[in-house]
Amino acid sequence: MKTTKEPPAISGGDLVLQEIWRIKDELSAARGHDVHRLFAEARKREKRSGHPLANLPIQRRKV
């Protein structure tokens, strides 16, 4: 039987937020907690799918 570490209890019992954090931690651990690797894999998935994951305009700061 597999045992899993439970996320810390959140005041107010927000189960949705607990699940999001659990998934985030799982995805991060699977990639060695390397943000560059996480985004490189996301770009590969985006390219394979042919659909942009995010289409945000570049906003330049006025100097």
N, C-alpha and C positions, 0 to 999 in steps of 0.2 A: 504494500500500500504506500502510495506517494504522499508525503507530508509537505505542505506548503507553508511558508511563512506568511502569517496574516499581516495585512497592513495595519499601521497604528490606527486606533479608533479616532474618529473625527467627531468633535463635539457637534451635537445636533443629529448625528447618525446619517450623514449624507452618503448613502450607498453608491450612488452614481459616481460621485467624486472619488470614492475609494476604489471603484473598479477602473476608472480612468487612470489613476495613479498606479494601480497594479499593472495594467497593460503597458504604461509608459516605462515602468521599471523593467518589465520583462523584455521589451523591445531594446532598451538601452543595454541591458546585460548581454543580450544575444549578440551585440555588436561591440562588446568590450568597453562599453561606456565611452565610445569615440564618436563625437558629434560629426566629424568629417566623414566617417564611414557611413553613418546614418543617412546623411544628406546625399552622399554619392550613390547609395543604393536607391534612394528616393528618386534621384535624377534618372537612373537606369530604368526604374519602373515607369516613370513618366514617358521616357523615350519609347519604350516598348509598347505602351498603351496607345500612344498617338494623341493623348489628351493631356493638356496641361493640368498639373495638380493645383497650381495657383497662378493667376494672371494679374499680378499687382503692378500698377504703374510705378515707375521710378520717380521718386519725389526728391528734387534737388533743394538743398537749403539755400536760401538767399543770403548772400554775404553782406 
